[in-house]
Amino acid sequence: MSIPAAVVIVPVGVLFFISGLVVNLIQAICFVLIRPFSKNTYRRINRAVAELLWLELVWLVDWWAGVKVFGYSSTLAVNFAGKEHALLVSNHRSDIDWLVGWVLAQRSGCLGSALAVMKKSSKALPVIGWSMWFSEYLFLERSWAKDENTLKTGLLRLKDFPQPFWLALFVEGTRFTKAKLLAAQEYAASTGLPVPRNVLIPRTKGFVTAVSHMRSFVPAIYDVTVAIPKSSPPPTMLRLFKGQCSVVHVHLKRHMMKDLPETDEDVAHWCRDMFVAKDALLDKHLAADTFSDQEQQDIGRPLKSLVVVSSWVCLLVMGTLKFLQWSSLLSSWKGIAFSAFGLAIVTVVMHILIRFSQAEHSTPAKVAPMKPKTSRESSESGRDKQQ
């Protein structure tokens, strides 16, 4: 039986908001006092601090909603995950794909250094957006004229990153919906591109830029395909708060960066070929309700997020009791009104976060026209090597 969302949003929101402000404060202090003297020391500290906040959302997936995430990948890919820099390229299937990525990163031991390319408005989100900014997420405006230099500078800044990181790049540019798929199919049909059935047409400029600037220090591309079984409802932030379970299947391929083509045009074709292969893979998943080419692996739910959330709860309860004893806040109507106002703000902020994650409120991305490949070019660029 699911729990009404409002019953959970307020207490979880209070916990997330207060603990997040504590994390943001520590990040800001380290940014001002440590980063000017040692960028790598700041990054190591920030990794541990940011993880204390992000594990709360991992707990929401693992322990509160009980979302089941099953992985499908080769043993070699699993052995490398979390031990090397990687550019992670995924389809954008559900509202919480970014959270699924955090879950995978946490299992691989690199949650604190999991980064992403996101739209600029994300960094204005209270607590979580601020934390991402301190953690060196890359924020773009979805205008290539403005974003090109921003992306190049951000990518080169990662060259001396002291710990293995994942940089997630959603090259479709927006989340998958039926309306966006229809628009992508019409565009593909009018330009001679393969007509997609389960993915959108990738925007290749960002991918080409990422590959050209990261070849020298990022050894691998993780080709991630996310699918929701037919028997499971799609996971959303609202369902997570209600404690409603979903199932997510994640297929992982590891490509060596050195095996990609050399020219920008060929890299763009390689990216499109990768999404054509994703589309075919999702066709098979739709028929079999599984990624049958790899063995299914239940990635489990480690205790770490539960321990962190329990610790935050204890600190919050103890701090609140001490504060109430000291301030007598609830002994007057003004104090009660002030407390109610604070809870209302937290509730509004949490609803903004939930609304922000919903696919129907995401902005469609425009796809720049591209010259279709010949059959010979398609076959040549499709010969990528997988590990």
Protein Blocks (a to p, Z undefined) as FASTA:
>chain_A
ZZdfklmmmmmmmmmmmmmmmmmmmmmmmmmmmmmmommlmmmmmmmmmmmmmmmmmmmm
mmmnopacdddddfklmmmgopaccddddddfbfklmmmmmmmmmmnopmmmcccdddfk
lmmpghjlmmmmmnopacdehiaklmmmmmmmmmmmmmmpcbdcdddddfkopacdfklm
mmmmmmmmmnopacdfkbccddfklmmmmmmmmmmmpcbdcdddddddfkbccddfklmm
nopacddddddddddfklpcfbfklmmmmmmmmmmmmmmmmmmmmmnopafkbccddebj
afklmmmmmmmmmmmmmmmmmmmmmnommmpfklmmmmmmmmmmmmmmmmmmmmmmpmkl
pccddddddddddfklmmmmmmccdZZ
